[in-house]
Amino acid sequence: MDKDSNINWTNESVLAFAGNADPIHKIKERSQDLVLKAQETGWEGPPFNPTFIAEMLNAKIRANSSISDARLIGSEAQPIIEFNPHQVRARVRFSIAHEVAHLLFSDWHCRTRNRSGDRDSDDTWQLELLCNLAAAEFVLPIGSLTPNTQIAPIEDLMQQCCAYDVSVEAFFIRLVKVSAQPTIVFFASPRGDSDTSRSYRIDYFVASRNAPAVHLSNRPVPDESVVTQCTAIGYTNRAEESWVVGTRSLIECVGIPAYPGRTYPRVATLVGFQPTTSSLASVEYFHGNVLTPRGDAPRILCQLVNDQAGRWGGGVAKQMASMYPDAESDFSLAIRAIPRDKRLGQVILTKVDEETTIASLIAQEGYGKSMFPRIRYAALECCLDTLSEIALTNGASVHMPRIGTGSAQGKWEVIEEILDDTLIRAGLTVNVYDSPPSKPKVELF
């Protein structure tokens, strides 16, 4: 098994799910694929309702006040997710999302799964960890938060969390994923329920793209850390500590709801690091035209096209066709050679000179008016994965307008995060061009 973490994976459900892939990478991939498909069919928020995802997976949702949190029941007709309606609303959504995540595992129907925190008896915690990661994606998905250059104090973040009406867990995970500041968030839970025997261990962590490379899952928290002092939900603390990466870093933590049946809360902890030159934001915005790109050659100019395009359409594509007619002809020949049902996710490269290549990303299904957006985010992600390999191999810079936001009706917030996951995390700078603002016309008198 390829490993992106230091966890010794032993849970049978996890091993069957992941195959030869890293389980954490696999669950992020599967949950995000579901989210992108949901957004293509009109799922909106915040708040994002995870029952939309449940319905996509043919699951029935029903309230049951006799259970402590939520559970997944297998039945011959369809999966049933029950939840306690008396929990805090944000917690209800996260609990439902957690049970929805269990449906991604092939053996979900083998037994009724009650959401609980019994991590000491067996390796079930590994399965629960992955379901927490997927649940965070379902309640505050890709594109929900705008990228930030600096993370606010934890007390301010708790106010923002309430405004979004989501769990702290989901909010902190998404916050770190879009952060330009080197940051790690980890979630720790206590072992033992008395003051004398209680100790904490890290369940899992998420890092921003420019955070130090460190693996924290299943690592014990030092007894003297401020993490151990957040003994009530909502209580915060902070200190500079050096045990995370060996150098002093600011740690801010807050108590969050315990696993059912536990006395003391879990603790969500943000660890901030000083930015370095290499950790600067890698999306650059310019006023101008992508056809007159900034920076050094070689350059790749990107456009998004639909899977039925025989030629380049309007907007920037029309300008490209006018400037590079031979490149458009080459594109027409190339796309016709691809079977229509195989086009989405493909990248067609047309070289216009020694310094410039046009990359046509096929990530729009059809064209014309539609009830739902025509963009296909998963196809775009596939295109950008391919593009990152091409750009890295050729040492090329990447340039584009706000692709996918025109006739494809995509959301730039979602597209921007996909750029982050594919190109920026690969070490590439993405140059995005907006038209210069124009002054409104006003009458003289």
N, C-alpha and C positions, 0 to 999 in steps of 0.2 A: 504493500500500500504506500502510495506517495504521501508523505507527511508534511503538513504545514504547521503542525503544533507538536508539543512534546507529550501529548496525551497518549497513553497506552490504551488504544481502543479495544475493548473486549466485548461490549454489548452485542448480542447476536442481531438485534434489529438494525443497529447502526452498521455493522459489518455487511449485512445483506443489502442495505440501502446504498452504501458508498462504493462497494466493489473495490477497485484499485485506486479510487480517488480519495483525497482527504475529506473526511466527513463534514468539516466546517465549511470548506469550499463548496462541497456538493449541496449542502442545505441552503447556502446563500444563493447559489445558482438556481436551484429548483424554486425556491420561494420568490425570487425576483422574476423568474419567467412567468409565474402565475400572476404576480402584481402587474407586470407589463401587459399581459393579455387582458386583465381586468380593466386597466386604464384605456386600452384600445376600444373597449365596449362601453365606455361611459362612466366607469367608477370614479367618483370624485370625493374630495374632502379637503382639509380636515373638518370634522372628524371623519376618518375612514371606517366604514362598518365592515368588520371581517365576515359578517354573514354573507356578503356578496361573494367572497372567495369560497365560503362553504357551499353556497348554491352552485357555483361552478363545478364543485366536486360531488354534487348530488347528495349533500348532507342535509339533514333536517335539524333545526334548532328549536329547543323547547326549554322553558323555565322549570326549575325544580328547587323549591326552597328547602328541601330536606337534605341537600348535599352541601358540603362545606365550601366548594369552589366551582369546579366544572369537571365533566367527565365525558368520555367518548364510549358509546355503546355500539357494538356490532349487531346488525340484524340482517335477516335475509333480504329485506326490501331495500334498505339504504342505511348508511351510518347515521346515528343520532348523537347530537351533542347537547348535553344538558348543562345548565348553568344556574347558579344561585342568583336570583334577581335582586337580592338584598345587599349585595356587595356594592362598593363604590363603582360608579359607571365606568370610569377608565379601567378599573380592575376587571370588570365584567368583559369588556372588549378584549383585553389582553388574554384573559382566561379562555374565551371562545377561540381567539386566534391561536392559542397554544394547542388546543384540541384539534383545530383544523390542521395544524402542522403535523399531527400524528398521522393524518390521512396520507401523507407523502411516503410513509413507510409501508412496505408491502404486507407486513403482518399485523396491521392495525386492528384487524377484526378478530384476532386470536383471543383477546380478553378485554373486559371492560377496564378502561384506564381512568383512574381517579387522579386528578392533579394533586400532588403531594410533594413533600420535601424529604422523604426517607432516603437520604443519600448514603447513609452509613452501612446499610445492610447488603447492598449489591452494587452492580454497575449500571442500574437504571438511570442514575444521574447523568450518564453520557447521552442517553436518549433525550432526557428532559432539557439538557443544555442546548441540544440542536433545535428542539421545539421552541425554546425561548428565543433563539436567534431568528427563526422563521416568523414567530409571532410578532417580534419587533418590526419586521419588514411588512407584515400585514396591517398593523395599526398605524404606522407612520412610514409609508413607503417612499421609494425613490422619488425625488422631486418635491417632497413636502416642505423641506427647509432650504432656504437660500444659503449658499456658501458664506462662511464667516471668516474674518481674518483674526479675530480675537474672541475667546470664549469669556463670557461674563462671569462674575462671582456666582457661586453655587446658589446663594439665596435668590439672586435675580433669575437664575435658570429655573428654580422651583416655581416662580411666578409665571414664567413662560410656559412651563409644563402644564400648569393649571389652565392657561389661556388656550392651549391646544387640546385640553381635555384628554390627555393620554397618560399612560403610566410613565413613571420616571425611567424605567428600564428602556422602554421604546424611544423616549425622547433623547436620552443620553446616547444611545447607540446611533441614532440618525444624526445627532449633533456632531459627534466625532467623525462620522463618515464624510461629512461635507466641510470639515474644518481645515483651514489653511494653516492653523497653528498646530505644531506637533503636540498631539494629545493622545492619551490612552484612557479608556474607561474600563474598569473591571468591577465585577459583582462577586462579593464574598458572602458566605453564609457561616453561621456559628456551628460548632460541634460542642455538644454539652449545653445544658440549660441552667447551670448554676454559675455564680460569679467566680467561684474558685476553679471550676473545670472547663469553663467556656474558652474555646479557641476558634480562630477563623481561618478559613481556607478559600482561595479564589476559585469560583465556579468556572468563569470564563471571562474573556476580555475582548475588546475591539480597539484597533489602533487607527489613527488617521494615516493618510498616505505617507506623511513625512515624519512619523514618530520613530523613535529608536527601535531597532529590531530586537524584540525580547518576547519570550514566551512565558506567560504567567498562569495559565490554566493549571488547577490542582496544586498551586503553590501555597504554602502556609503564610499567613500574615503575622509579622512579629507581634508579640504580646504588648509591646510598648507603643505600637503604632496608634495614631488617633483613630484609625479605622475601627478599632475595638471599642471605642468610646461612644459610638452612635447607637445607643441602646434603646432608642424609641423612634417610631416612624416620624419622619420629618425633621429630626434633630440633625444639625449640621456641625461640622468641625473642619479645621484645616491646620496644616503644619508643613514645614519643609522637612522631608525625610529622604534618606539615601538608599533604602533597601530595595527599591524597585529596579533601578538600573545601575546602582553603584555611585551615582552622583546626586547631590541634593536637588530635589525637585519639589514643586508645590503640589501637595496632595489636598484635595477638597472632597469631603464625603458626606453622605446623608443616609439616614436609616430609611429603608423601604420595606413593604410588607413581607413578613416571614413566610416561609413555606408552611402550608397548613399543618397544624399539629405542633409547631415549634413555638417556643416562648419569645425568644429574642428575634428582632428583625434581621433581614439581610442588609448589606451595606453596598450602596453604589458609590464608586470612587473615581474621580477625575484626577489624572496625573498630567500636569502641564510641563513642557520642556521649552527651553530657549530656542527660538528659530535660528537656523543657520542659512548661509547663502544658498545652499542646495535645497532648502526647504521652502523657498519662495513659491508663491502661487504660479502654476504653469498654464493658466488660461489668460491670455492677453487680449484685451478688447481695444479695437481701434475704430476711429471714424474714417471711412474710406471705402474702397472697392476691392474685393478679393482678387480682381483681375490685375490690380497693381499692388502686389503683396509687398510687405516689409520684409526685411531680413535677408539672410544669405541664401544662395542657391546650394544644392538643388531644392526645389519647392514642389509640394504636392497641393494642388487646388482641388477642394472637395465640393461636390454637389450631391443632392439627394434626388433620385429619379424613381419613377414608378415602374412596375414590372411589365407594363404594356407599352412603354415608350419605344417608338421607332426612331424618334429624333429628340433633340433637346427642346424643352418647352419654353415657358415664359420666364420673366425675371432675370436672375443671374444666368440661368441656363441659356436663355435667348441671347444674352450678351456674349457668352462663351461661343455659341454657334456662329455668331457674326464675326467674332475675332479669330476663331479657329475652325473654319468650315471643314478642313480635312480631318480634324480630330472628331468632329461630329459624325462624319461619314464612317470613320473607323469604329466609333461607338455603335452606329446602326448595324454594321456587319456583325459586331461582336455579340450584341444582345439577341439578334435573330438566331444566332448559333446555339443559344441556351434554351432548352425547353422551358415553356412558360411556367410550369409548376416547380422549376428548379431555380428561378431567377432571384427570388427574395433572399437577401443575405449575401449576394454576389457583389464583387467589386470589379468594375471594368476600368482598366488603365489605358489612357491614350496620351502618348507623348507628343508634345507640341514643339519642343526644342530641347537642346541639351540641358537646360536648366529647369524646365517646367513640365510637369505631368499632371493631367486632369484625372481625378479619381471620381468615377460615377458610382455612388452607393445606392444599390437597389433595395430600398427599404420602405416603399409605399406600394400598397396593393390597389391597383386600378387608379382611376381618376374621375373627376367630376363630382357633383354634389353627392353627399352621403350623410346619413343620420349620425354615424360615428366617425371618428378620425380615421383617415386612411393610412396613417403611419403605422409601421410594424416595428415596435421598439426592439423586439428580440432580433429581428433581421438587421436592424441598425447596429445593435451590439456586435453581431457576427461580422458585419462589414468593418466596424472599427477595430475589432480584434485583428482582422486581416490587414487593415491599413497600418496598424502599429508595427506589425512584422515587416511590412514593406518599407516604412519610413525608417525604422531602426537599421535595417539591412543596408539601405542606401544613404544613410546619414542625412535624410531630407527633413525639412521643416514642413509643418502642416498648416494649411490656411483654409478658411471656410467662412461663408456667411452664417447666419443662424439657421442652419439646415433643419428641415422638417417642420418649420413653423408656418409655412405658407399653405399651399393647397393640401399638404399632408395633414394639417391641423394638429401637429404635435405640440407638446408643452416644452418650452425651452428648459424649464427647471428639471424635467426628467432627462432631456437630452444632455444637459450639462453634467448631470451625475453619471450618465453612461460614458461621456467623454472622460470623466475622472477615473472611472473604473477601468477603462481600456487604454487610452492614450497617455493620460497624465501619470497614472501609476506605473506605466512602462518607462517613464522618464522623458516623455516628449512634451514639448511646448506646443500648445494649440493657439493659433492666432485667429481671432474672430473679428469680422468686419461688419460694422453697422453703418448705415447711411448717415452722413452728417445731418444734424438737426437743422430744420429750415425755419426761418422766421415767419410767423403768421402774417398773411396779407391784411392790412388795415387801410381803411379809407382815410384820406387826408383830412376831410372835414366830416 
